């Protein structure tokens, strides 16, 4: 009977992968806004088993915010990525250093 049940995922992604793909393929203000809205949803509503933001989401959203001119907000999210996933510090801290120049 246990093989008939569906298993809950670790994280809720809310189609953020697709929004990011569309933004990457067709970079416009509209696709940027849609991608950022999806990331906001992923961060705000985590229904997965872990009840935490998936790895990389804070970093990706923070980077998009920086590209959109919201540098302080973006860097704060990059730091949140390091706090949630300490193994990302080496990579993310280099991005932060470049953005702060």
C-alpha positions, 0 to 999 in steps of 0.5 A: 500500500505504501507504494500507491501513495504520493510522496511530498517533495522537499521544496515547493518550486511553483514553476520558478524554473520555467519562469527563469528559463523564459527570462533567460531565453527572452530577456525583457522587463516583462519576463524579468518581472514574471521570474521575480514574482515566481521567486517571491512566491517560492520564498513566501510559501514553502509547502515542501517537507523542509519548509525552507527556501530551496537551495539557490533560490535566494541567490538567484532572486537576489541576483535578479534584484541587483540586475533590476537596480535593487542592489541592497535588497539583492545583496541581502538575499545573497547573504540569506543564501549563505546563512541558509546554505553555508556551503555556498559561502565561497561562491556567493561571497565572490558575487557579493564582493563584485556587486559591492564594488 
